[in-house]
Amino acid sequence: MLFPTNSRYLNVETTKLVLPDGTEIAYLARRFVPPPDRFALLQQYQVAEGDRLDNLTARFFGDPEQFWRVCDANGAMHPDALTEEIGRRLRITLPEGIPGVPNV
């Protein structure tokens, strides 16, 4: 399976299940959400009324489909929950594995 470069599934392994009759079913292996402390913080953003995660990721990352990066960085399983509480602080981070600049 091919996924676009902005997909959270880009580097997830594809595997297959072989049924007793020989039929092969391809599927995506489980993606484990990394712990939030594995992401270098760029800034925090305080949620305002009317905020939507896709609009925020378009603003911060230039791509509304990168909402999953904010979910991962904030340990969220439900994207909409991140913007439900006005005033909540969201971590805006670099992608996993990219170190930040210390003491910034």
HELIX and SHEET records of a PDB file:
HELIX    1   1 PRO A   36  ARG A   38  5                                   3    
HELIX    2   2 LEU A   53  PHE A   61  1                                   9    
HELIX    3   3 PRO A   64  GLN A   66  5                                   3    
HELIX    4   4 PHE A   67  ALA A   73  1                                   7    
HELIX    5   5 PRO A   79  THR A   83  5                                   5    
SHEET    1   A 2 THR A  14  VAL A  18  0                                        
SHEET    2   A 2 GLU A  24  LEU A  28 -1                                        
SHEET    1   B 2 LEU A  41  GLN A  46  0                                        
SHEET    2   B 2 ARG A  89  THR A  93 -1                                        
END                                                                             
